[in-house]
Amino acid sequence: MFALRVKVNYNSFYIFIVQNGFYFILNQAHQLQDVLGRDNFFIELQDHGLEDQRRVNPKLIEIAREIGAPFLATNDSHYTD
């Protein structure tokens, strides 16, 4: 199982979408889905109440709908001793 995950900060990903165009990102996601298989590719969503996530998540949802990929809702968990 693989997920399209925004590993860089959300603001950088949003700028990447703006600079490269939504359809470039959509095409990249579709190519990944073709390589990995439709049952093995997910779009990951996180919501920590951050403004950058509020801007990017709708784009990720749109990508998922366009290529027919399911969502994977996750959350960052950090533990300290």
Secondary structure, 3 states (H helix, E strand, C coil): CEEECCCCCHHHHHHHHHHHCHHHHHHHHHHHHHHHCHHHEEEEECCCCCHHHHHHHHHHHHHHHHHCCCEEECCCCCCCC
